[in-house]
Amino acid sequence: MRLGEPARMQAAINITPLVDVVLVLLIIFMVMAPQMRKGPDVNLPNTTKPNSQGDERGRILVSIDEAGGLWINDQPVAAEHFDETLRAAVGAETNPKIVIRGDAKLNFREVREVMIAIEQEGFRGVGLIAKRAGAEGK
């Protein structure tokens, strides 16, 4: 380097802040992903029987939340449109597996009313979902 000649600056991109931001976003998404569950919050009743759900392909899930709200495959449904929405969810399936997931605080009468509505649509063999006694979660 000679006297009087300015020092050369070397241009470089500092990616450290970018990596920091990406890692923080990754952590946020990892923490929030389990919280972003769709469907109603249903507290299932307990059972002592083993889990026998079997194959879930082609299964239609009817949920009834604590307030009596109806859901078909995690989509809210008005009671007056339940029949049409159920038919649309079943589609061309000849032998659909319809399973009811009712909140533990509901009277069985409310669950039975939904079962009757499903039977009146011509579907038989409706199942009920419960959690095993001592199992955590919903």
Sequence and secondary structure as in RCSB ss.txt:
>XXXX:A:sequence
MRLGEPARMQAAINITPLVDVVLVLLIIFMVMAPQMRKGPDVNLPNTTKPNSQGDERGRILVSIDEAGGLWINDQ
PVAAEHFDETLRAAVGAETNPKIVIRGDAKLNFREVREVMIAIEQEGFRGVGLIAKRAGAEGK
>XXXX:A:secstr
  TT           HHHHHHHHHHHHHHHHHGGGG  S      EESS       TTEEEEEE TT  EEETTE
EE GGGHHHHHHHHHTT SS EEEEEE TTS HHHHHHHHHHHHHTT    EE  EETT    
